[in-house]
Amino acid sequence: MKRIVMSKCPHCKKDNTEPKKTWKYGVYNVQSFVCGNCGTQYRDYVRDHNQFFTLRLMKGTGYVKA
């Protein structure tokens, strides 16, 4: 069973617990979220149950480090 890490929206700081999608990318487990409060799309990259970095979707640019 995969362990879901609590995630905070990089825009409004709301806690999100249910990822829209999860997958493996190299050594990272990626969790894709859509914030229920502001609608921001972002991805958390997790390794060994620790969040390493977050990418936020920016319109016209794609995903950028948050």
Helices and strands as residue ranges (DSSP letters): E 7-8, E 15-16, E 21-25, E 28-34, E 41-47, E 50-58, E 62-65
